[in-house]
């Protein structure tokens, strides 16, 4: 093989590698800004979409229990039912570091990554089409961290993506404490006494 042909082959491989930036999932380098880092064929960064996203992230309920589980679902409007890539995290309101951990999915379409702690973010495993309704289980930290939202970056394809879309807000529920147990006992006794009358 001539040196010119070898150079051309290496250039094509490098070009393809840059063009398909992260087909096997987001890099931990994307954890803070949640921007994929995709580049065009000319080597220029591709800018996130500023239009309204056809995708959203929805968390079940309006509160979470410290140490408890929450289901989180990626949805798409019916005209844009599929997507190729994503990065999902939970964050305390006003913070940039992820909180809690995700459980590994069994579908093979997602994997856990480590931003600050093992499994505190989840991403795709391949740039194949994924369907609206993809769900994940998130485990809250054992100590409350205040109100949280889930943040989602989703790539419709290599060149079209939206970043840091927010879910509904979840509030930390009040834990049962040693002070509240006597009140629960009193309420139980009063309820039982009233039921017997």
Phi, psi and omega in degrees: 000132180288160180295327177295318179292321178297316178301316180297318179296317178295321179297317179297316178298317179296316179302313181295323179296320179288319184296322180256066193313302186223065183293340181256023175120160181293148176277149173302341176295341181271001188301317186282303183278339180060032177258130186299329183082023177289146178235154179283174176300335178274358180089008179270144177297140176272130184275139177299154177294144176253351179286167176299136183279141174279000181248155175211166178237128185235127176260139177292132175083187181235000177213164177229151175263133175307127183083353182275176183252146177225134174273136180233133186232134173271126179239157178224150176292156188301334181280344180229065191285348183239165176207165183252325184219160179199161171220127185230135178217161167251140178223144170292144182304130178084002181248159179250353180264140180292151176234155180073184180221152176263153173270142180296134177281159181256003184275350181078357181268352182222159176212155178275145172231165182249117172266297175243329180222154183304125176075019181278003175212158179227144182217177180280161177256342180205155181274045176265164181291134176243149185267150171304144179101005178295126185240155179222151174256130181243135176255124180290154173298155181291334174257135180300144179241016182086193180295143179230161170224155171266137178247137184230130164250131182227136178253116174295318173204189185302320187264348186237112180210155178240144185240148173051045173289144186252145175276182169297156180278137174247133179260142177290129177283153180288128179287154174285123182247171179299329179286329183277343181297314177302324178295321177295321179295316179299315179298320179296315180296315180296318179298315181294320179294321180291323180293331180282339181286000000 
